[in-house]
Amino acid sequence: MELPRLESEKPAPAEAPPKPRIHGDLMHLCGQLLHRGAQSMMERRAAMYLKDRLLDHTGHAEIDDFHAVENHLYIFASYFGEFLVVAVLAIWWPVVALAYAAGVFVCFLAEFMGYRLLVRFMPEYESQNVVGRFLALSPRRLVVLHAYYDSGMANPLFRRDFQRYLRPGLLAMLGCMVIAMATCAIETTEIWTSIEHPWAPPVRWGATAFLFGGALLVYFASTQGEDIRGANNNASGVAALLNLAGRIAHKPLTNTDVTIAFTGSHEAWMSGTRHLMKAGRMSKLDTYLISVESVGDGTPRYLTAEGMLHRTLADPLLVALAEEVAPKYGAQPAEFRALPTASHLPLNRGYKAMTIMGLDDEGLPARWGSIEDKVTGVDEKQIEDVAAFIEAMLRKLDTQRG
C-alpha cells in the first residue's frame, strides 16, 4: 500500500504564466508621462521604467546611453536647398555645378539610407536605449526584438491626410535633383559641341524652385509640432515586447538567444536603432531582427516588403514562420512603402529583418503622429495577441537547425 506523501514531498505545482501588465505599462508610459519626446527628461524617465520592467524577467538589463541630433529634418531641408547654389553656379560654371550637384545628391541618398555624413556636424544630445537579454542553453542564433519608445511630435508634415503624399513627394524631389544635374551636364557639352540648349536654364530653375519650395516646407514643418503621448505609436509595441519578455522568462527558448531592445530617439532619424546595430556587433549570418510598431490599432500585419525609396524584402525565413502561425492570431501580410519603419536601417544594411505593424484599411498606421494618440484608443487585447504571435514565431524558429 502506497503511503500518502507528506506535504513537503509533493511536487510543486507548475508556475502559472505571468498575468499581462499591458494596461499598467500603457498607463505609465502614456498617462503618468505627458510625453516621451526624444532626448527629453520624460524619455529618460521612460527608459528607467522600462529597465525596471525588464529586470522583473531577466537579470541582464541595462540602459545604453548614446547621443543623437535634435532634428534630422534640418539636414534634409539643407540638401534640397543646396540646389539653389547649384543653379547659381551653373550660370557661369556648369561643370562645377554638375560636380557639386552630384556630390549633394549622393550625400543625400547616403544620409537617407542611414549613414551619418553631414548630420555628424550638428549638435547632439543624450538619449538612451534599454536592452534586456534572455540567454539560451545551447544558442544557435540571436533574435533581436526592438520597439522604439520615444513618442515623437504632432508634426504638420506627418499629418494623416498628408502621409499618402510623402513618398510621391520624395520621389519628385529626387527627380528634380536628377533634372538639375542633367541640365548642367547638357550645358557642359556645349563646350565641345558648340550646340546651345536655351531651354536648359529655365528647366533647371523650375526644378530648383520645386526643390527650394520643398526645403522651405520641410524646414517649416520641423519647427512646428506638439509633443504627443504616443499610445499606439509606439507604447503599444513596447507593451507587446514587455508582455513577450514575461512569456520568454516563464518558458525560455533552448537554441535562441533573445535580446529585447527599446530604442530611443527614433524620431531623430532612427538614432536608437543605429546605435543598437553598432553597439550590438551583430552577425548578419545568424542574427534576426523583428521590429514591432503601432500594434495597438488596425490589423496586425507582418511586412513582406517595405521602403520609401526602393523596395526591400523581409527575411524569407521570418516571413515563412509568420505565414505559418498567422491564421491563429489574425495577422496578415502586407507591403508598406509610405514611411520608413525601424527596420529601414537593418534591411538596407543586409540584415535578416522584418516589421510587425498595425495598419488600417487605408494601409497606414492609425493615429501615427496624432495628438489624439492616447491610451483610450488602444486595443490591449490585440497587443497581447501580437505578443503571442511573435512568441509562436520564436518557438518555431527555435526548432530550426543551423
Number of C-alpha atoms within 10 A of each C-alpha: 3 4 5 8 9 7 8 7 8 9 8 8 6 6 7 7 12 12 9 18 15 21 16 12 21 22 16 15 32 24 15 12 14 15 24 28 24 30 22 16 14 19 23 22 14 22 27 15 16 27 20 14 18 23 16 14 20 17 11 14 22 19 18 17 14 18 16 27 21 18 19 18 19 18 19 19 21 18 21 25 21 18 28 20 13 27 26 13 18 23 12 10 15 23 19 15 24 24 15 17 26 17 11 19 20 11 17 21 13 13 19 17 17 18 15 14 12 14 17 11 9 14 11 15 14 17 25 25 25 27 23 25 20 21 19 17 11 11 15 16 20 21 22 23 24 27 30 26 34 33 31 25 24 23 19 21 20 19 15 16 9 10 17 17 13 16 17 14 12 14 13 16 20 18 14 23 23 17 19 29 25 16 22 27 18 17 23 18 15 13 11 7 9 9 11 12 12 9 9 18 17 11 15 25 20 16 23 25 17 18 26 21 15 20 24 16 14 20 19 17 17 18 12 12 17 15 18 24 30 32 33 35 31 26 32 34 29 31 31 28 29 24 25 22 28 21 19 18 16 14 10 18 22 15 21 25 21 25 21 23 28 27 27 35 32 22 23 18 22 22 26 33 26 18 19 23 16 10 11 10 8 17 13 12 11 14 18 22 24 24 24 29 27 27 34 31 23 22 19 27 24 27 22 23 20 24 20 19 18 10 13 18 18 22 20 13 14 23 20 13 17 26 15 13 17 21 11 11 16 14 21 18 15 17 17 22 20 19 18 18 21 26 26 23 22 21 21 16 12 12 21 23 29 31 27 27 26 30 23 14 9 9 17 19 26 24 22 23 27 24 17 16 22 20 21 11 14 23 16 22 13 21 26 22 19 30 24 19 22 23 20 19 20 20 17 15 18 20 12 12 8 9
